[in-house]
Amino acid sequence: MMKASLSLTNVGDILSPSDVQRILGIGRNATYELLASGKLPSIRVTPRRIIVTRQALEAFLGLAENMQRAGTP
């Protein structure tokens, strides 16, 4: 069963990878690839817990939008 999508208007300041996944509408693997690559900054709280700040996600979305306008894949 698919979880309902989220938007930045109804989330807090700290997001889990699954929150990010639902906001971006991407899969689990793609989410963790973004986090591992550093394209989407994250904080490893414990060996098994990763968080993303709302500010980092907003910056990532702005960067992705600017890249699309410039024609960069």
VEXGU-981847 format. One record per atom (N, C-alpha, C, O, CB): x negated, z, y negated. Coordinates in steps of 0.02 Angstrom, whole numbers, padded with zeros to 5 digits, always signed. Last residue first. Glycine has a CB too. Example, Ala and Ser with C-alpha at 12.3 -4.5 7.8 and 13.67 -1.06 7.14 Angstrom:
BEGIN
-00642+00354+00112-00684+00357+00053-00645+00394-00002-00670+00402-00057-00704+00286+00030-00660+00390+00284-00615+00390+00225-00660+00390+00165-00712+00423+00166-00565+00452+00224
% end
This chain:
BEGIN
-01047-00843-00896-01011-00821-00836-01022-00749-00819-00995-00724-00770-01030-00863-00778-01021-00869-01067-01068-00845-01017-01029-00821-00956-00982-00782-00964-01113-00787-01046-00944-00905-01175-00949-00952-01119-00999-00932-01066-01018-00973-01024-00967-01019-01145-00915-00819-01274-00977-00857-01282-00987-00908-01226-01032-00949-01228-01037-00811-01286-00802-00758-01222-00796-00800-01283-00857-00844-01292-00851-00901-01316-00786-00757-01345-00861-00687-01119-00813-00741-01103-00805-00787-01163-00801-00848-01155-00745-00711-01083-00937-00595-01190-00972-00643-01147-00925-00701-01130-00947-00759-01127-00997-00609-01083-00836-00520-01251-00882-00558-01293-00919-00612-01252-00930-00667-01276-00934-00511-01327-00781-00460-01137-00740-00504-01179-00784-00548-01223-00771-00608-01230-00691-00462-01222-00887-00382-01093-00861-00435-01050-00820-00485-01090-00824-00546-01078-00819-00406-00993-00897-00295-01203-00953-00338-01185-00929-00396-01143-00950-00453-01154-01007-00298-01149-00773-00230-01193-00791-00267-01254-00847-00315-01241-00846-00371-01266-00810-00219-01309-00788-00170-01068-00734-00218-01079-00748-00260-01141-00734-00320-01141-00666-00183-01084-00894-00083-01095-00901-00135-01044-00849-00189-01055-00864-00249-01051-00895-00106-00974-00834+00002-01188-00892-00038-01208-00902-00096-01159-00917-00152-01180-00956+00006-01211-00736+00059-01105-00716+00021-01164-00773-00024-01188-00761-00082-01206-00693+00068-01221-00820+00125-01014-00775+00071-00991-00752+00028-01049-00749-00033-01043-00715+00101-00954-00881+00218-01098-00922+00169-01062-00880+00110-01038-00901+00053-01042-00958+00201-01002-00768+00292-01139-00809+00257-01189-00852+00203-01155-00858+00147-01182-00854+00307-01227-00730+00353-01021-00685+00303-01052-00724+00260-01102-00713+00200-01106-00625+00338-01086-00861+00367-00902-00827+00389-00963-00783+00333-00988-00796+00274-00978-00877+00412-01017-00855+00391-00731-00866+00342-00784-00829+00368-00845-00771+00389-00840-00840+00270-00763-00934+00476-00595-00884+00471-00647-00905+00418-00697-00964+00402-00705-00872+00539-00681-00952+00511-00423-00973+00470-00480-00916+00470-00531-00857+00466-00512-00991+00397-00458-01003+00608-00289-00954+00601-00344-00986+00564-00403-01038+00584-00429-00929+00670-00366-01097+00636-00193-01038+00597-00173-00988+00585-00228-00935+00555-00216-01004+00631-00116-01199+00709-00253-01217+00651-00211-01157+00607-00192-01166+00548-00176-01251+00674-00148-01122+00731-00415-01149+00758-00352-01168+00698-00310-01154+00641-00329-01095+00805-00315-01119+00646-00525-01110+00718-00534-01138+00756-00474-01173+00806-00481-01036+00735-00544-01183+00512-00598-01177+00540-00531-01177+00616-00538-01227+00646-00556-01236+00516-00483-01104+00411-00713-01140+00474-00705-01128+00499-00634-01071+00505-00612-01118+00528-00757-01125+00241-00771-01089+00295-00737-01134+00356-00732-01194+00353-00746-01066+00272-00666-01103+00084-00851-01138+00148-00844-01094+00202-00812-01034+00206-00826-01162+00172-00913-01097-00065-00785-01048-00016-00806-01081+00052-00796-01086+00076-00740-00979-00022-00766-01218-00115-00750-01178-00153-00798-01122-00110-00826-01103-00117-00884-01148-00217-00765-01282-00050-00650-01290-00023-00717-01252-00062-00770-01253-00043-00829-01362-00020-00735-01268-00082-00519-01309-00127-00559-01323-00099-00629-01369-00121-00663-01275-00194-00565-01178+00015-00474-01247+00015-00449-01294-00028-00492-01352-00011-00500-01249-00011-00377-01060-00023-00542-01090+00042-00553-01164+00043-00532-01206+00070-00567-01051+00096-00516-01037-00151-00489-01043-00141-00562-01079-00076-00577-01122-00073-00621-00974-00143-00596-01024-00115-00354-01078-00160-00375-01090-00154-00450-01147-00152-00472-01062-00233-00356-00908-00039-00356-00971-00005-00342-01031-00049-00358-01085-00023-00373-00973+00017-00269-00816-00144-00386-00823-00085-00429-00890-00052-00419-00925-00038-00467-00765-00035-00416-00830-00228-00276-00848-00253-00343-00858-00195-00392-00903-00197-00434-00794-00301-00369-00779-00142-00176-00848-00165-00174-00872-00190-00242-00927-00174-00264-00856-00221-00123-00644-00126-00218-00689-00069-00212-00762-00091-00214-00802-00061-00250-00675-00030-00148-00587-00256-00332-00592-00220-00269-00644-00165-00271-00682-00157-00319-00609-00268-00215-00498-00250-00490-00549-00277-00444-00551-00233-00382-00521-00180-00379-00618-00281-00478-00431-00210-00604-00398-00253-00556-00446-00287-00509-00437-00344-00489-00357-00306-00593-00473-00120-00697-00503-00187-00700-00469-00236-00652-00476-00297-00659-00576-00183-00683-00395-00010-00660-00392-00035-00729-00417-00106-00732-00387-00149-00765-00434+00010-00776-00432+00009-00525-00363-00008-00542-00357-00036-00613-00318-00082-00624-00318+00053-00535-00570+00039-00540-00547-00016-00497-00477-00038-00516-00464-00098-00522-00549+00005-00424-00564+00155-00616-00595+00094-00644-00572+00033-00606-00556-00019-00635-00672+00099-00641-00507+00240-00521-00472+00227-00585-00498+00162-00615-00459+00120-00637-00482+00286-00634-00608+00240-00426-00543+00210-00408-00500+00198-00470-00462+00150-00472-00505+00256-00359-00712+00305-00495-00719+00235-00477-00652+00203-00458-00641+00144-00472-00768+00227-00420-00629+00404-00622-00660+00397-00556-00671+00322-00543-00640+00280-00577-00617+00430-00500-00659+00452-00791-00626+00409-00741-00665+00411-00676-00726+00418-00675-00620+00338-00767-00622+00545-00933-00665+00542-00874-00627+00504-00819-00570+00522-00802-00686+00613-00849-00522+00544-01026-00589+00525-01048-00638+00518-00990-00691+00487-00998-00615+00576-01097-00371+00477-00949-00410+00526-00986-00479+00499-01005-00491+00439-01001-00418+00589-00946-00248+00347-00975-00299+00381-00936-00336+00430-00980-00334+00425-01041-00348+00332-00903-00161+00256-01038-00134+00313-01002-00184+00346-00955-00165+00370-00901-00074+00290-00962-00229+00153-01100-00185+00194-01141-00159+00256-01104-00136+00303-01136-00127+00153-01166-00296+00079-01009-00335+00127-01047-00291+00172-01090-00314+00224-01115-00384+00091-01090-00193+00076-00863-00219+00045-00923-00257+00099-00961-00250+00159-00947-00162+00014-00967-00176+00043-00688-00183+00088-00744-00203+00047-00805-00228-00009-00799-00234+00143-00729-00063-00009-00558-00119-00020-00602-00118+00030-00659-00065+00057-00677-00119-00091-00630-00021+00080-00409-00002+00051-00473-00063+00043-00518-00109+00083-00515+00052+00095-00508-00096+00035-00253-00080+00083-00305-00062+00047-00369-00085-00008-00381-00139+00132-00316-00029-00043-00109-00068-00050-00170-00047+00002-00222+00013+00012-00233-00061-00121-00200-00041+00000+00058+00000+00000+00000-00044+00000-00062-00091+00039-00067+00047+00060+00001
% end
